[in-house]
Amino acid sequence: MLLLIPFLPFLGFVVNAFFGRKLPKSISGGIACAAIIASFGLSAAAVWTVVSSHHAIEQTAFNWISSGDLDVPFTFRLDNLSSLMILVITGIGSLIHIYSTGYMHEEPDAEYARYFSYLNLFAAFMLVLVLGASFPVMFVGWEGVGLCSYLLIGFWYRKHSAADAGKKAFVVNRIGDFGFILGMLILFVTFGTLDFQAVAAAAASTYAPETAGIGVITAATLLLFLGAAGKSAQIPLYVWLPDAMEGPTPVSALIHAATMVTAGVYMIGRCAVLFSLAPTTLAVVAAIGTATALMAGTIGLVQNDIKRVLAYSTVSQLGYMFLAMGVGAYGAGIFHLYTHAFFKALLFLGSGAVIHALHGEQDLRNMGGLKKHLPITYWTFLIGALAISGFPGLAGFFSKDEILWLTYSAERPNFHRLLYLVGIVTSLLTATYMFRLVYLAFHGERREGAHRSAHPEEEEPVAHAKPAVAHHEVAHGTPHVAHGTSHGPTSAQHGSRLHDAPPSMAFALIVLAIGSIVAGYIGVPHAIWGNNWIETFLHPVFLAPGAPHEAVAAIHHDASTELMLMGLSSGLALAGIGIAWYFWRRNLAAADAWSKRFGGIYTLLLNKYYVDEIYNAAIVQPIKIISTGGLWKGVDAGGIDGAVNGVGLGVRAGSGALRRLQTGSIRAYAASLFLGAVVILGYYLWL
């Protein structure tokens, strides 16, 4: 059963990759959807087996690597943590596949099949990642989702910005993967195995927490965290994620919600025993997560592209998850990963419905007044915005409050209280920028054509132009004629044709909206008379194998303090909504005045702290200069090519001298023979 869970979407990839161009869209899309839905059904059955039996399931396909002391079977293991993950991946993934059948419908048949083949392959590799029983098996999925992100982000590969974004994601993730590989090597040298269970048992029995200096566990976990920072877009490797918006909107939902960006959080949870032995690493994880959450939140506050606001929101929410991991609240981090999958997928798919209705428009300054035209999209999007803001009673409220409370209650009061303070400020920012988006997009009057992009080539080609040929040209980077981007008819010309999400898209939005409401109730805290089932469910996974499964640490003894902090976070969420209402619903002029009054800060945030420019000046250009002037022109062309060319020139010069002796003239040959005989005879006569 475990092998079939990733195999079914992989089979869907094979069928669409090799035969999809010859199939009608209904068949190729249906195959992809059926594969992931069947995988979800198998996942649910497997999880039921684990929950009912209270035992993990293992299944070995074959002995993969056997070399000296290294023995790696290709084994899948389903326990409580991977159970939650496969349900999220296949469940949310199924909804995104169904949504995509409507969103990508205007693509040509071959491109449509190519898109769904990549989508299925992505899901297959992500399932391998979370089911792998060892580091190498996880790494297969780890690299596989990196490959698929490159293919999906650069899906419209004839468009330069999309191709560049795909390459950027691939290169930045390779930096993190370098750390991941080094961490694996240290663990193998130290423990002689790479199986998760065996490493955790050996580490727990051999090592005490490394409180001073950087020992072997701290070094290994810091390197593993570098890999996690790349996959899950944390400082300094977060820069690829906002550019991932160049892919189709359902791809953004898949990457940002349920799959790739959660891989780093999952990996730390899977290695919780190791990280718990390295307090220095945990402090680094918590600090970087908190800094990332705050930095991304401030950038999201001023972005004008609807998808980029959500992209920086994802980076910020991932920071919350790493904050939880860094304070040792592994269950709370995974809980937020789970709830975030619902409302972030909902928000991205809702933004896709808006872009769908506006024929490619993504600039919030050109929207407004969509509430009455797109009621399903509006109400579902509003639920997602409330959930991510931490509105009481919705999914995000429970998981975010759990993280903040456990951060406040952690063992190092001064350090962790500072992290808590930054966390609640970020919570205020989250509510503010999310409802800025809601008010600018859905409320007020239509502002179609109010702003033209200074970089129209960066706008996303969307699969909804008529006729289909026009879209095909747009999607492949040719001039935007007859398409609703800034090169063609604006949304104003299409205003009379605004339409809500079609059934396949609306279905996904409604299901995700329901999930964004109810998903958090598996983690109702003890302070409000819940039993926090998810924390109890996940707790054994974070202990060393064989360790007694003691009750979850009773950190909830001070219910009054927890209730007070819960009220504070709820108040900040409402305050953020109120700030957004004042500036971007009631008084837009005040928002413009503040942006001018604090023009320097506004410009800094609008340009994302110039991090890309700094990286370009400090890293990309020096590497380019060294590569071009030194390695290429100096070493390659000057040294290697020079040596090879020098040998050739030497042979050529010698050949030219020899050629003069070989004239082909019989008289010259006879004269040379006579001369040679005279010289020899003269030599002997002289002797």
Legacy VTK file of the C-alpha trace (Angstrom):
# vtk DataFile Version 3.0
C-alpha trace
ASCII
DATASET POLYDATA
POINTS 687 float
0.000 0.000 0.000
2.774 2.466 0.881
4.563 1.964 -2.426
1.354 2.599 -4.341
0.780 5.993 -2.696
3.584 7.755 -4.629
3.488 5.276 -7.530
-0.015 6.255 -8.688
0.799 9.944 -9.317
4.098 8.828 -10.880
2.095 6.598 -13.224
-0.085 9.599 -14.098
3.099 11.514 -14.933
4.328 8.728 -17.241
1.033 8.499 -19.128
0.700 12.245 -19.677
4.391 12.786 -20.407
4.551 10.143 -23.140
1.012 9.997 -24.503
-0.730 13.147 -23.239
-0.133 15.248 -26.365
-2.272 12.761 -28.304
-5.096 12.779 -25.770
-7.961 15.287 -25.414
-7.822 17.555 -22.368
-10.656 15.786 -20.605
-8.673 12.525 -20.699
-5.235 13.893 -19.777
-6.665 16.068 -16.989
-8.874 13.214 -15.821
-5.923 10.814 -15.623
-3.911 13.263 -13.523
-6.822 13.974 -11.176
-7.708 10.283 -10.858
-4.095 9.429 -9.976
-3.822 11.928 -7.134
-7.359 11.246 -5.837
-6.641 7.492 -5.790
-3.430 8.241 -3.927
-5.468 10.232 -1.402
-7.816 7.264 -0.940
-4.903 4.899 -0.327
-3.346 7.442 2.040
-6.532 7.653 4.074
-6.716 3.840 4.316
-3.051 3.595 5.356
-3.446 6.338 7.959
-6.491 4.593 9.390
-4.381 1.466 9.802
-1.695 3.408 11.670
-4.177 5.228 13.923
-6.212 2.146 14.759
-3.214 -0.131 15.380
-1.028 2.483 17.123
1.947 1.149 15.164
3.969 2.508 12.274
4.005 0.692 8.936
7.225 -0.069 7.063
7.616 -1.414 3.555
10.885 -2.089 1.716
10.875 -2.104 -2.070
14.459 -3.268 -2.662
17.980 -2.949 -1.306
19.066 0.304 -2.902
22.677 1.003 -1.830
25.108 -1.522 -0.388
28.705 -0.323 -0.268
31.102 -1.118 2.552
29.514 0.004 5.797
26.700 1.837 4.005
23.519 -0.132 3.561
20.415 1.759 2.415
17.220 -0.158 1.602
14.576 1.780 -0.296
12.124 1.755 2.589
8.976 3.758 3.268
7.772 4.303 6.819
4.356 5.616 7.800
4.038 6.923 11.349
1.958 9.681 12.930
3.976 12.529 11.404
4.123 11.153 7.864
0.426 10.213 8.159
-0.518 13.851 8.616
1.795 14.898 5.787
0.516 12.452 3.164
-3.083 13.453 3.894
-2.178 17.117 3.412
-0.175 16.464 0.235
-2.713 14.238 -1.475
-5.805 16.018 -0.126
-4.792 19.584 -0.932
-3.024 18.319 -4.060
-6.245 16.718 -5.309
-8.127 19.996 -4.938
-5.376 21.874 -6.803
-5.493 19.308 -9.617
-9.276 19.692 -9.900
-8.967 23.489 -9.858
-6.319 23.331 -12.579
-8.670 21.573 -15.011
-10.630 24.810 -15.195
-7.793 27.285 -14.781
-5.567 25.817 -17.509
-8.375 24.838 -19.888
-7.351 27.223 -22.673
-3.872 25.749 -22.950
-3.194 23.729 -26.122
-3.589 19.970 -25.625
0.154 19.220 -25.522
0.880 22.000 -23.011
-2.115 20.991 -20.901
-0.831 17.410 -20.681
2.713 18.641 -19.945
1.391 20.767 -17.081
-0.488 17.876 -15.489
2.439 15.502 -15.932
4.641 17.911 -13.956
1.932 18.331 -11.317
1.658 14.546 -10.828
5.439 14.145 -10.698
5.667 16.881 -8.073
3.158 15.087 -5.857
4.946 11.747 -6.319
8.327 13.136 -5.247
6.820 14.970 -2.269
5.245 11.720 -1.102
8.615 9.967 -1.405
10.133 12.769 0.672
7.752 12.366 3.605
7.510 8.562 3.464
11.257 7.898 3.259
12.560 5.945 6.242
16.117 7.224 5.811
17.964 10.358 4.801
18.924 9.085 1.308
15.345 8.076 0.455
14.114 11.447 1.711
16.808 13.085 -0.408
15.409 11.455 -3.557
12.113 13.230 -2.935
13.964 16.353 -1.748
15.799 16.682 -5.072
12.745 15.573 -7.034
10.562 18.417 -5.780
13.436 20.789 -6.557
13.445 19.554 -10.149
9.661 19.800 -10.429
9.633 23.311 -8.983
12.052 24.320 -11.757
9.785 22.750 -14.384
6.564 24.250 -13.003
7.843 27.743 -12.168
9.326 27.940 -15.659
6.289 26.294 -17.279
5.915 29.230 -19.682
9.580 28.841 -20.545
9.546 31.137 -23.597
8.885 34.013 -21.229
12.271 35.215 -19.964
11.129 36.160 -16.461
9.562 32.698 -15.967
12.664 30.899 -17.235
14.879 33.049 -14.994
12.646 32.410 -11.964
12.854 28.652 -12.520
16.641 28.798 -12.732
16.808 30.994 -9.633
14.745 28.523 -7.607
16.928 25.648 -8.815
20.251 27.364 -8.034
19.253 28.728 -4.608
17.957 25.324 -3.559
21.240 23.701 -4.609
22.982 25.876 -2.004
20.732 24.489 0.703
21.100 20.951 -0.640
24.883 21.246 -0.302
24.385 21.746 3.440
21.919 18.854 3.598
24.432 16.472 1.983
27.240 17.529 4.324
24.935 17.040 7.314
24.087 13.526 6.103
27.775 12.694 5.702
28.562 13.833 9.255
25.727 11.699 10.620
26.904 8.637 8.675
30.497 9.040 9.832
29.290 9.474 13.417
26.621 6.776 13.638
27.330 4.430 10.712
23.730 4.579 9.534
21.350 6.994 7.848
18.068 5.443 8.973
16.026 8.010 10.891
15.100 5.642 13.719
18.608 4.250 14.106
20.252 7.693 14.075
17.779 9.037 16.658
18.271 6.031 18.959
22.067 6.194 18.718
22.159 9.945 19.274
19.835 9.818 22.286
21.830 7.030 23.930
25.289 8.455 23.187
25.093 12.245 23.377
23.917 14.745 25.956
22.654 18.183 24.870
25.596 20.190 23.517
25.384 23.357 25.578
28.891 24.664 24.865
30.666 25.052 21.561
29.791 23.333 18.315
29.941 19.585 18.645
29.215 16.979 16.037
25.432 17.074 16.576
25.336 20.867 16.428
27.430 20.900 13.248
25.237 18.272 11.581
21.977 19.977 12.542
23.197 23.406 11.439
24.011 21.950 8.025
20.642 20.217 7.874
19.009 23.518 8.761
20.811 25.138 5.831
19.027 22.633 3.615
15.745 23.412 5.340
16.292 27.154 4.873
16.692 26.613 1.135
13.589 24.468 0.692
11.428 26.457 3.105
12.615 29.922 2.027
14.240 31.319 5.165
16.878 34.035 5.445
19.205 34.125 3.535
17.796 31.674 0.960
14.216 32.966 0.719
14.733 35.015 -2.455
13.548 32.302 -4.856
10.051 31.987 -3.423
8.524 35.372 -4.428
9.831 34.860 -7.983
8.066 31.499 -8.062
4.952 33.561 -8.840
5.982 33.367 -12.501
4.458 29.903 -12.663
0.711 29.333 -13.156
-1.313 30.247 -10.073
-2.235 26.632 -9.132
1.499 25.900 -9.102
1.953 28.721 -6.606
-0.723 27.130 -4.430
0.914 23.707 -4.672
4.445 24.934 -3.907
3.433 27.431 -1.208
0.745 25.499 0.627
1.016 21.746 0.850
4.284 20.588 -0.631
7.739 21.941 -1.302
8.059 24.825 1.157
6.938 22.644 4.048
9.725 20.124 3.404
12.232 21.937 5.614
9.790 22.165 8.522
8.943 18.482 8.135
12.634 17.519 8.051
13.322 19.288 11.362
10.299 17.563 12.889
11.543 14.228 11.596
14.975 14.911 13.160
13.549 16.362 16.380
15.703 14.104 18.569
18.878 15.411 16.908
17.817 19.053 17.084
16.819 18.692 20.743
20.435 17.707 21.479
21.694 20.930 19.865
20.351 23.981 21.770
22.616 26.277 19.752
21.020 25.087 16.528
17.539 25.519 17.985
18.374 29.112 18.941
19.577 29.785 15.390
16.429 28.203 13.935
14.166 30.287 16.187
16.038 33.543 15.532
16.130 33.097 11.755
12.495 32.025 11.658
11.427 35.087 13.649
13.548 37.461 11.555
12.176 35.954 8.348
8.592 36.279 9.572
9.059 39.963 10.423
11.030 40.857 7.298
8.603 39.177 4.909
5.624 40.682 6.749
6.924 44.227 6.299
7.606 43.626 2.598
4.119 42.171 2.057
2.617 45.335 3.527
3.426 47.430 0.427
3.450 44.985 -2.509
0.936 45.654 -5.293
0.930 42.317 -7.135
-1.790 40.160 -5.586
0.310 36.999 -5.824
3.454 38.614 -4.439
1.572 39.717 -1.327
0.622 36.069 -0.806
4.166 34.926 -1.588
5.669 37.089 1.155
2.845 35.968 3.412
4.009 32.379 2.851
7.603 33.283 3.715
6.343 34.969 6.885
4.174 32.014 7.936
7.058 29.631 7.340
9.030 31.833 9.707
6.363 31.154 12.345
6.791 27.410 11.797
10.556 27.652 12.236
10.041 29.769 15.353
7.999 26.904 16.786
10.649 24.363 15.844
13.380 26.536 17.340
11.697 26.719 20.755
11.163 22.963 20.749
7.414 23.185 20.043
7.589 20.658 17.219
3.928 19.707 17.443
2.834 23.345 17.224
5.026 23.873 14.157
3.534 20.876 12.358
0.044 21.968 13.467
0.575 25.352 11.814
1.954 23.617 8.715
-1.311 21.650 8.547
-3.687 24.594 9.019
-1.596 26.832 6.761
-2.017 24.319 3.920
-5.772 24.975 3.886
-5.926 28.746 4.050
-2.853 29.434 1.931
-4.033 27.109 -0.841
-7.419 28.841 -0.597
-5.858 32.299 -0.866
-3.710 31.427 -3.867
-6.535 29.689 -5.693
-8.792 32.641 -4.837
-6.241 35.022 -6.332
-6.208 32.782 -9.394
-9.982 33.156 -9.680
-9.555 36.939 -9.534
-6.866 36.848 -12.229
-9.085 34.508 -14.248
-11.981 36.958 -14.051
-9.837 39.993 -14.887
-8.152 38.325 -17.889
-4.641 38.419 -16.492
-4.675 41.507 -14.279
-2.625 41.069 -11.089
-2.088 44.646 -9.916
-4.222 45.465 -6.861
-4.307 49.112 -7.926
-6.324 48.090 -10.995
-8.933 46.125 -9.060
-11.685 47.067 -6.611
-15.416 46.431 -6.536
-15.132 42.713 -7.300
-17.257 41.590 -4.358
-20.547 41.881 -6.240
-19.176 40.250 -9.408
-17.328 37.344 -7.747
-19.367 36.354 -4.670
-18.010 32.806 -4.309
-14.431 33.987 -4.726
-14.979 36.883 -2.314
-16.529 34.959 0.556
-14.096 32.060 0.354
-11.140 34.442 0.052
-12.435 36.392 3.068
-12.496 33.192 5.129
-8.888 32.483 4.120
-7.827 36.029 5.013
-9.517 35.786 8.426
-7.919 32.395 9.067
-4.370 33.520 8.274
-4.902 36.666 10.352
-5.642 34.562 13.429
-9.316 35.518 13.720
-10.803 33.688 16.734
-12.463 30.377 15.922
-10.790 29.804 12.548
-7.938 27.390 11.809
-5.079 29.876 11.912
-6.137 31.172 15.319
-5.503 27.852 17.077
-2.152 27.009 15.462
-0.709 30.532 15.612
-1.789 30.993 19.227
-0.163 27.679 20.136
3.154 28.840 18.645
3.051 32.219 20.386
2.068 30.719 23.745
4.782 28.049 23.655
7.349 30.661 22.608
6.365 32.860 25.552
6.542 29.882 27.918
9.848 28.441 26.662
12.863 27.877 28.899
14.985 30.977 28.141
12.723 33.854 29.246
14.690 36.839 27.945
15.460 35.385 24.524
12.096 33.736 24.020
10.087 36.719 25.253
11.876 38.823 22.628
10.925 36.261 19.984
7.350 36.364 21.260
7.266 40.148 20.967
8.441 40.019 17.358
5.914 37.253 16.725
2.917 39.299 17.857
4.101 42.331 15.859
4.272 40.069 12.815
0.766 38.848 13.624
-0.443 42.459 13.482
1.303 42.941 10.130
-0.272 39.747 8.759
-3.804 40.915 9.468
-3.015 44.372 8.067
-1.545 43.345 4.711
-4.078 40.564 4.154
-7.024 42.905 4.627
-5.284 45.598 2.598
-5.434 43.008 -0.188
-9.102 42.211 0.510
-10.189 45.870 0.530
-8.175 46.859 -2.553
-9.326 43.871 -4.603
-12.949 43.377 -3.583
-14.290 46.591 -2.035
-14.758 50.156 -3.231
-15.142 51.090 -6.878
-13.547 49.516 -9.924
-10.198 51.086 -10.792
-9.558 49.293 -14.071
-6.592 50.649 -15.996
-5.633 53.019 -13.153
-2.062 51.774 -13.221
0.073 50.340 -15.986
2.901 48.059 -15.009
6.344 49.493 -15.540
7.436 45.963 -16.406
4.633 44.420 -18.480
6.854 41.565 -19.527
6.733 40.328 -15.914
2.973 39.885 -15.881
1.745 36.323 -15.752
0.268 34.876 -18.933
-3.029 33.358 -17.871
-4.856 30.575 -19.596
-8.085 32.377 -20.318
-7.757 34.529 -23.427
-10.066 34.052 -26.396
-9.333 32.661 -28.866
-7.042 29.900 -27.610
-4.413 30.772 -30.222
-3.995 34.186 -28.651
-3.331 32.582 -25.292
-0.854 30.169 -26.796
1.116 33.108 -28.128
0.972 34.875 -24.770
2.040 31.820 -22.827
5.084 31.353 -24.984
6.462 34.829 -24.820
5.360 36.375 -28.119
3.728 39.827 -28.195
0.674 40.123 -25.969
-1.950 40.791 -28.567
-5.613 40.005 -27.970
-4.924 39.047 -24.385
-6.015 40.839 -21.275
-2.634 42.069 -20.142
-1.257 45.557 -20.455
-0.441 44.876 -24.120
-3.997 44.036 -25.042
-7.504 44.841 -23.848
-7.524 45.875 -20.210
-9.938 44.571 -17.686
-12.008 47.679 -18.294
-12.851 46.432 -21.763
-13.869 43.122 -20.214
-15.762 44.620 -17.282
-19.115 43.549 -18.624
-17.823 39.972 -18.861
-16.613 39.527 -15.284
-17.527 36.047 -14.115
-17.052 34.073 -10.955
-15.022 30.882 -10.720
-16.319 28.027 -12.905
-17.528 24.859 -11.127
-14.183 23.011 -10.964
-12.492 26.054 -9.442
-15.413 26.957 -7.168
-15.507 23.412 -5.754
-11.879 23.620 -4.649
-12.411 27.071 -3.125
-15.450 25.975 -1.105
-13.814 22.805 0.241
-10.687 24.722 1.248
-12.819 27.428 2.886
-14.537 24.774 4.994
-11.117 23.370 5.910
-9.904 26.853 6.860
-12.763 27.041 9.353
-12.719 23.577 10.932
-9.121 22.315 10.521
-7.933 23.973 13.724
-10.374 22.142 15.976
-8.077 19.121 16.229
-5.791 21.354 18.287
-8.059 23.247 20.676
-5.809 24.189 23.627
-6.351 22.996 27.170
-6.873 26.566 28.365
-10.244 26.700 26.597
-11.235 23.169 27.593
-9.867 21.366 24.561
-7.573 18.329 24.521
-5.134 19.437 21.776
-5.447 16.071 20.063
-2.866 16.803 17.376
-0.146 17.532 19.928
-0.844 14.265 21.711
-0.954 12.434 18.370
2.391 13.781 17.152
4.278 13.781 20.461
5.669 10.183 20.257
7.309 10.947 16.894
9.549 13.569 18.492
10.949 11.133 21.085
13.846 8.713 20.658
12.784 5.158 19.700
12.209 3.118 22.822
11.860 6.159 25.039
8.844 6.076 27.355
5.919 7.946 25.855
5.371 10.219 28.768
2.466 12.619 28.646
2.899 15.815 26.691
4.711 18.374 28.823
2.096 20.108 30.912
3.013 23.618 29.898
-0.617 24.655 30.084
-0.669 24.864 33.863
-0.971 28.665 33.767
-4.281 28.848 31.921
-4.912 32.451 32.929
-1.675 33.627 31.288
-2.437 31.630 28.164
-5.932 33.109 27.971
-4.512 36.594 28.406
-2.006 36.065 25.584
-4.732 34.530 23.458
-6.833 37.642 23.980
-3.847 39.832 23.084
-3.184 38.007 19.805
-6.898 38.121 18.928
-6.973 41.835 19.684
-3.964 42.426 17.446
-5.628 40.508 14.623
-8.717 42.713 14.940
-6.496 45.801 15.191
-4.727 44.841 11.967
-8.073 44.439 10.214
-9.129 47.829 11.577
-5.927 49.516 10.365
-6.455 48.052 6.907
-10.092 49.198 6.913
-9.113 52.759 7.809
-6.330 53.183 5.278
-7.489 51.098 2.313
-11.268 51.108 2.599
-12.316 54.343 4.242
-9.468 56.717 3.435
-7.167 55.766 0.562
-5.811 59.309 0.505
-4.426 58.791 4.018
-2.564 55.681 2.846
-1.041 57.656 -0.040
-0.113 60.487 2.329
1.642 58.094 4.731
3.546 56.452 1.882
4.818 59.905 0.849
5.507 61.005 4.399
7.648 57.928 5.000
8.873 57.735 1.431
12.274 56.300 2.302
10.847 53.400 4.305
8.119 52.834 1.719
10.671 52.668 -1.110
12.876 50.339 0.938
9.988 47.941 1.533
8.660 48.225 -2.007
12.100 47.211 -3.274
12.251 44.329 -0.765
15.176 45.783 1.196
17.210 45.600 -2.038
18.255 42.080 -1.076
18.221 40.857 -4.678
20.300 43.843 -5.717
22.755 43.231 -2.854
23.066 39.561 -3.783
23.563 40.528 -7.405
26.327 43.030 -6.553
28.037 40.988 -3.835
27.699 37.451 -5.196
26.347 37.149 -8.737
28.465 39.803 -10.451
31.779 38.838 -8.737
31.153 35.203 -9.674
30.340 36.325 -13.214
33.526 38.410 -13.404
35.664 35.602 -11.972
34.014 33.078 -14.268
34.262 35.249 -17.380
37.586 37.028 -16.904
39.418 34.467 -14.811
38.117 30.952 -15.359
36.909 31.341 -18.955
39.284 33.834 -20.579
42.239 33.185 -18.270
42.187 29.480 -17.394
40.021 27.932 -20.104
40.773 30.069 -23.164
44.216 31.315 -22.101
45.601 28.275 -20.276
43.920 25.084 -21.477
43.013 26.261 -24.985
46.393 28.065 -25.211
48.299 24.886 -24.391
46.306 22.817 -26.867
46.617 25.482 -29.548
50.363 25.830 -28.777
50.897 22.111 -29.380
49.024 22.442 -32.642
51.091 25.452 -33.733
54.332 23.626 -32.838
53.351 20.620 -34.912
52.338 22.925 -37.725
55.711 24.764 -37.660
57.663 21.485 -37.600
55.566 20.122 -40.413
56.258 23.259 -42.469
60.031 22.739 -42.049
59.773 19.078 -42.991
57.596 19.927 -45.968
60.396 22.039 -47.464
62.639 18.964 -47.443
59.999 16.841 -49.140
59.576 18.790 -52.400
58.684 15.866 -54.669
61.471 16.756 -57.170
63.552 13.746 -58.402
66.503 15.995 -59.268
66.463 17.432 -55.733
66.361 13.946 -54.226
69.280 12.838 -56.504
71.274 15.923 -55.571
70.685 15.285 -51.900
71.807 11.660 -52.259
74.961 12.787 -54.116
75.643 15.484 -51.520
75.138 12.995 -48.695
77.541 10.522 -50.301
80.180 13.252 -50.782
79.829 14.339 -47.119
80.186 10.778 -45.829
83.128 10.030 -48.128
84.808 13.319 -47.138
84.357 12.504 -43.456
86.126 9.153 -43.805
88.917 10.617 -45.970
89.449 13.332 -43.306
89.785 10.694 -40.627
LINES 1 688
687 0 1 2 3 4 5 6 7 8 9 10 11 12 13 14 15 16 17 18 19 20 21 22 23 24 25 26 27 28 29 30 31 32 33 34 35 36 37 38 39 40 41 42 43 44 45 46 47 48 49 50 51 52 53 54 55 56 57 58 59 60 61 62 63 64 65 66 67 68 69 70 71 72 73 74 75 76 77 78 79 80 81 82 83 84 85 86 87 88 89 90 91 92 93 94 95 96 97 98 99 100 101 102 103 104 105 106 107 108 109 110 111 112 113 114 115 116 117 118 119 120 121 122 123 124 125 126 127 128 129 130 131 132 133 134 135 136 137 138 139 140 141 142 143 144 145 146 147 148 149 150 151 152 153 154 155 156 157 158 159 160 161 162 163 164 165 166 167 168 169 170 171 172 173 174 175 176 177 178 179 180 181 182 183 184 185 186 187 188 189 190 191 192 193 194 195 196 197 198 199 200 201 202 203 204 205 206 207 208 209 210 211 212 213 214 215 216 217 218 219 220 221 222 223 224 225 226 227 228 229 230 231 232 233 234 235 236 237 238 239 240 241 242 243 244 245 246 247 248 249 250 251 252 253 254 255 256 257 258 259 260 261 262 263 264 265 266 267 268 269 270 271 272 273 274 275 276 277 278 279 280 281 282 283 284 285 286 287 288 289 290 291 292 293 294 295 296 297 298 299 300 301 302 303 304 305 306 307 308 309 310 311 312 313 314 315 316 317 318 319 320 321 322 323 324 325 326 327 328 329 330 331 332 333 334 335 336 337 338 339 340 341 342 343 344 345 346 347 348 349 350 351 352 353 354 355 356 357 358 359 360 361 362 363 364 365 366 367 368 369 370 371 372 373 374 375 376 377 378 379 380 381 382 383 384 385 386 387 388 389 390 391 392 393 394 395 396 397 398 399 400 401 402 403 404 405 406 407 408 409 410 411 412 413 414 415 416 417 418 419 420 421 422 423 424 425 426 427 428 429 430 431 432 433 434 435 436 437 438 439 440 441 442 443 444 445 446 447 448 449 450 451 452 453 454 455 456 457 458 459 460 461 462 463 464 465 466 467 468 469 470 471 472 473 474 475 476 477 478 479 480 481 482 483 484 485 486 487 488 489 490 491 492 493 494 495 496 497 498 499 500 501 502 503 504 505 506 507 508 509 510 511 512 513 514 515 516 517 518 519 520 521 522 523 524 525 526 527 528 529 530 531 532 533 534 535 536 537 538 539 540 541 542 543 544 545 546 547 548 549 550 551 552 553 554 555 556 557 558 559 560 561 562 563 564 565 566 567 568 569 570 571 572 573 574 575 576 577 578 579 580 581 582 583 584 585 586 587 588 589 590 591 592 593 594 595 596 597 598 599 600 601 602 603 604 605 606 607 608 609 610 611 612 613 614 615 616 617 618 619 620 621 622 623 624 625 626 627 628 629 630 631 632 633 634 635 636 637 638 639 640 641 642 643 644 645 646 647 648 649 650 651 652 653 654 655 656 657 658 659 660 661 662 663 664 665 666 667 668 669 670 671 672 673 674 675 676 677 678 679 680 681 682 683 684 685 686
